[in-house]
Amino acid sequence: MESEFHRSGGVFSGQNSAPSDRERKDFEQERQPEPPPRLFRRIRRDARRSLTAQWGKTAAGFLFLCGIVVLCFLLRGLILEALGLGGRMITLESGVLTISLPLVVINSALVLVVLLLISPLGLGYLRLIYQMTTGEEPFLSVIFDPLRSVRMTLRSIWATLLMMLVDAVALVICCLPGLTSMVAARILPGTTGKSAVCRIALLLLGVVLLVVGVLLAAILTARFFAVGFLLADENLGVIEAFRLSFKISRGFTGEIVMLMVSFIPAGVLCILLIPAVFVVPYVTASFALLARVLLDHSRCQQTPPPSPDDN
C-alpha cells in the first residue's frame, strides 16, 4: 500500500511512515501563500480604479494645459512676424558669437508667461488627481484654485524653479564624468593609430557614463516626486514639501524607481501624441496615490502605540 498524507493533520500513514523528500517539498509548496504583489504594481492597479469613470475629466484637464502652451507659442510666432524678426537667437559664424537681443527679450517673456500660467494650473491639475485617489469626484474647476490665491501662485512658481534647479544640479554632477571623457576625446592629439583608438574608447566610455549619469540623477531626484502633491493638497510651504517628500520616501526609492521604469513603454507611446491623453493622467494618478500611501505610512510610524494604561 502506498503511503498517504493526511493534510488535515499533517501525518503520513501506510507502510512508509516518513514522507519522501518530493512529497515534503510538494506539501510545503502547497502550504506557502502566494507573495503579495510589489507596491508599485498595486499602486498602478489602484490608480486605474481611482480614475474609473473620470478619465474624461483628467483628459480634459491635460488638453487644457497643452492648449495654453500651444497658444503661447502661437502668440510668440505672431509677435515675431509682426516685428519682422526671425532666425536664431544665438548664432556663431566665423568664430563670432552673435546674440539677437529682441529674440532674447521675446523668448524670455514667453518663458515667464508660461511659468506664470502653467505652474499654478499644473499644481491645480495635481490637486484634481490627488483628490481622485481618495475616491472623491472633484470638479474640473479645481485646476484654477491656485490662481485664486497669490500665495499659492507664488509657491507653485517657486517650487517649479527649485525643482528645476535640483534636477539641473543632479544632472550636471552625475553626468560630469561622461562629459569629461567626451571632452578628453575631443582634445586628444592625433587622429591615427593609437590616438584614434583612444579617442573612440573615450567617446564610448563617455556615452556609457552619460547614460549611467542620467539614470543616477533620476534615482537621486526620485525622492522629491511627491513635492507637487504635498504642495497642492496638504497646505505646506515649498521647503517643507521638499523635506517631507524626502522623508516619506525613505526606504521606498526602489519602488519609486520601479514605478517610473514601468511607465517607460507607455511613455514611448506618447510620441504618437494621442495616447498621451490617457497615459499622462494614469501616470499622474499613480504617483499621486503613491505619495498618499507613503504619507499615510509616515504618519502611522510617527503615531505612538497605545500604552497599557489607556486600556
C-alpha positions in Angstrom: 0.0 0.0 0.0 1.3 3.4 -0.9 1.8 6.0 1.8 -0.8 8.7 2.1 -0.5 12.1 3.6 -3.4 13.4 5.6 -3.1 17.2 5.1 -5.5 17.9 7.8 -3.3 16.6 10.5 -0.1 16.6 8.6 0.5 12.9 9.3 1.6 10.2 6.9 0.0 6.7 7.2 0.8 3.4 5.5 3.8 1.2 5.3 6.2 4.2 4.9 5.8 6.3 8.0 8.2 9.0 6.8 7.3 11.1 3.8 9.7 11.3 0.9 11.6 14.4 0.0 9.4 15.0 -3.0 6.2 14.7 -1.0 7.5 17.0 1.7 8.5 19.6 -0.9 5.1 19.4 -2.7 3.3 19.8 0.6 5.4 22.8 1.6 4.8 24.5 -1.7 1.1 24.0 -1.3 1.0 25.5 2.1 3.1 28.5 1.3 0.9 31.5 0.5 1.5 33.4 -2.7 3.6 36.5 -2.1 1.7 39.8 -2.3 2.4 41.9 -5.4 5.0 44.6 -5.3 3.9 48.0 -4.1 4.3 49.7 -7.4 2.1 47.1 -9.1 -0.7 47.6 -6.5 -0.3 51.4 -7.0 -0.8 51.1 -10.7 -3.9 48.8 -10.2 -5.5 51.1 -7.7 -4.7 54.2 -9.8 -6.7 52.7 -12.7 -9.6 52.1 -10.3 -9.5 55.6 -8.9 -9.7 57.0 -12.5 -12.7 54.8 -13.4 -15.4 57.0 -14.9 -13.2 60.0 -14.5 -10.9 59.6 -17.5 -12.7 62.3 -19.4 -12.2 64.8 -16.7 -8.5 64.2 -16.4 -8.0 64.1 -20.1 -9.8 67.4 -20.5 -7.5 69.0 -17.8 -4.4 67.7 -19.6 -5.6 69.0 -23.0 -6.4 72.4 -21.4 -2.8 72.7 -20.1 -1.4 71.7 -23.5 -3.7 74.2 -25.2 -2.3 77.0 -23.1 1.3 76.1 -24.1 0.4 75.9 -27.7 -1.4 79.3 -27.6 1.7 80.9 -26.0 3.9 79.6 -28.8 1.4 80.8 -31.4 1.4 84.2 -29.8 5.2 84.2 -29.9 5.1 83.5 -33.7 2.6 86.2 -34.3 4.7 88.7 -32.4 7.9 87.8 -34.2 6.1 88.0 -37.6 4.6 91.4 -36.7 8.1 92.7 -35.7 9.8 91.2 -38.7 12.1 89.1 -36.6 13.3 85.6 -37.4 16.3 83.4 -37.4 18.1 82.0 -34.4 18.5 83.7 -31.1 22.2 82.8 -30.9 24.5 82.3 -33.9 28.1 81.5 -34.3 29.7 82.4 -37.7 33.4 82.6 -38.4 34.2 82.4 -34.7 31.9 85.4 -33.9 29.1 84.9 -31.4 26.0 86.9 -32.2 23.0 87.3 -29.8 19.8 88.7 -31.0 18.5 90.9 -28.2 14.9 91.2 -29.4 14.6 87.5 -29.7 16.1 87.1 -26.2 13.5 89.5 -24.8 10.6 87.8 -26.6 11.6 84.3 -25.7 12.3 85.3 -22.1 8.8 86.9 -21.9 7.3 83.7 -23.3 9.1 81.6 -20.7 7.8 83.9 -18.0 4.2 83.8 -19.2 4.3 80.0 -19.5 5.8 79.8 -16.0 3.2 82.1 -14.5 0.3 80.2 -16.0 1.5 76.6 -16.2 3.0 76.4 -12.7 -0.3 77.2 -10.8 -2.5 75.5 -13.3 -0.3 72.4 -13.2 -0.5 72.5 -9.4 -4.3 72.6 -9.7 -4.2 69.6 -12.0 -2.1 67.7 -9.4 -4.7 68.6 -6.8 -7.5 67.4 -9.0 -5.9 63.9 -9.4 -4.7 63.8 -5.9 -8.3 64.2 -4.6 -9.4 61.5 -7.0 -7.1 59.0 -5.3 -9.3 59.2 -2.2 -12.5 58.3 -4.1 -13.6 61.9 -4.4 -15.1 63.3 -7.6 -13.8 66.9 -7.7 -14.9 69.4 -10.2 -12.7 70.3 -13.1 -12.6 73.9 -11.7 -10.2 72.7 -9.0 -7.4 73.3 -11.6 -7.9 77.1 -11.2 -7.8 77.0 -7.3 -4.1 78.0 -7.1 -4.7 81.0 -9.3 -7.3 82.3 -6.8 -4.5 82.7 -4.2 -1.5 84.9 -4.7 0.4 82.8 -2.1 -0.3 79.5 -3.9 0.6 81.0 -7.2 4.0 82.2 -5.8 4.5 78.9 -4.1 3.9 77.0 -7.4 6.4 79.1 -9.3 9.0 78.9 -6.5 8.5 75.1 -6.4 8.9 74.8 -10.1 12.1 76.8 -10.2 13.6 74.9 -7.2 12.7 71.6 -8.7 14.4 72.6 -12.0 17.4 73.7 -10.0 17.6 70.4 -8.1 17.3 68.4 -11.4 19.9 70.5 -13.1 22.4 70.2 -10.3 21.9 66.5 -10.0 22.2 66.0 -13.8 25.4 68.1 -14.0 27.1 66.3 -11.1 26.1 62.8 -12.3 27.0 63.5 -16.0 30.2 65.3 -15.3 32.4 62.1 -15.7 30.8 61.3 -19.0 31.2 64.9 -20.3 34.8 64.9 -19.1 35.5 61.7 -21.0 34.0 63.1 -24.2 35.9 66.4 -23.9 39.1 64.5 -23.4 38.4 62.5 -26.5 37.9 65.8 -28.4 41.1 67.5 -27.3 43.3 64.3 -27.5 46.0 65.0 -30.1 46.4 62.8 -33.2 43.8 61.2 -35.5 45.5 57.9 -36.5 46.9 54.8 -34.8 46.7 54.6 -31.0 45.3 58.1 -30.8 42.3 57.2 -32.9 41.7 54.1 -30.8 42.0 56.1 -27.6 39.5 58.7 -29.0 37.0 56.0 -29.8 37.4 54.4 -26.5 36.9 57.7 -24.6 33.9 58.5 -26.7 32.2 55.2 -26.0 33.1 55.5 -22.3 31.6 59.0 -22.3 28.4 57.8 -23.8 28.1 54.9 -21.3 28.9 57.3 -18.4 26.3 59.8 -19.7 23.6 57.2 -19.7 24.6 56.0 -16.3 24.7 59.6 -15.1 21.2 60.3 -16.3 19.8 57.2 -14.6 21.6 58.1 -11.4 20.3 61.6 -11.5 16.8 60.3 -11.9 17.3 58.0 -8.9 18.6 60.8 -6.7 15.8 63.2 -7.5 13.1 60.5 -7.4 12.6 61.1 -3.7 11.2 64.5 -4.5 8.4 63.2 -6.6 5.7 64.0 -4.0 6.5 67.7 -3.7 3.8 68.8 -6.1 1.1 66.7 -4.5 2.1 67.8 -0.9 2.1 71.4 -2.0 -1.2 71.1 -3.8 -3.4 69.5 -1.1 -1.5 69.4 2.2 -1.2 73.2 2.7 2.6 73.1 3.1 5.3 75.6 2.3 7.8 74.8 -0.6 10.8 73.9 1.5 8.6 71.9 3.9 7.1 70.0 1.0 10.6 69.1 -0.2 11.7 68.0 3.2 8.5 65.9 3.7 8.8 64.3 0.3 12.4 63.3 1.0 11.4 62.0 4.4 8.4 59.8 3.4 10.2 58.3 0.5 13.0 56.9 2.7 13.3 53.2 2.2 11.0 53.3 -0.9 13.4 54.6 -3.5 13.3 51.2 -5.2 9.6 51.2 -5.5 9.5 54.8 -6.8 12.1 53.9 -9.5 10.3 50.7 -10.4 7.1 52.7 -10.9 9.0 55.1 -13.2 10.5 52.3 -15.2 7.2 50.5 -15.5 5.8 53.5 -17.4 8.6 53.7 -20.0 6.7 51.7 -22.6 3.7 53.9 -22.1 5.9 57.0 -22.4 7.2 55.8 -25.7 3.6 55.6 -27.0 3.2 59.3 -26.1 5.3 60.1 -29.2 2.1 59.4 -31.1 0.5 62.3 -29.0 -3.0 60.8 -28.8 -2.0 58.1 -26.2 -0.6 60.9 -24.0 -4.2 62.0 -23.3 -4.6 58.7 -21.4 -1.0 58.0 -20.3 -0.4 61.3 -18.5 -3.4 61.1 -16.2 -2.6 57.5 -15.5 1.0 58.2 -14.6 0.0 61.3 -12.5 -2.7 59.3 -10.6 -0.2 56.5 -9.9 2.4 58.9 -8.4 -0.4 60.8 -6.5 -1.6 57.5 -5.0 2.0 56.5 -4.1 2.5 59.9 -2.4 -0.7 59.4 -0.4 0.3 55.9 0.6 3.8 56.9 1.7 2.4 59.9 3.6 -0.1 57.7 5.5 2.7 55.2 6.2 4.9 58.0 7.6 2.1 59.3 9.8 1.5 55.8 11.2 5.1 55.4 12.0 5.1 58.7 14.0 1.9 57.7 15.9 3.0 56.3 19.3 1.4 52.9 20.2 -1.3 53.0 22.9 0.0 52.5 26.4 -1.4 49.7 28.6 -2.8 52.4 31.0 -5.1 53.6 28.2 -6.9 50.3 28.4 
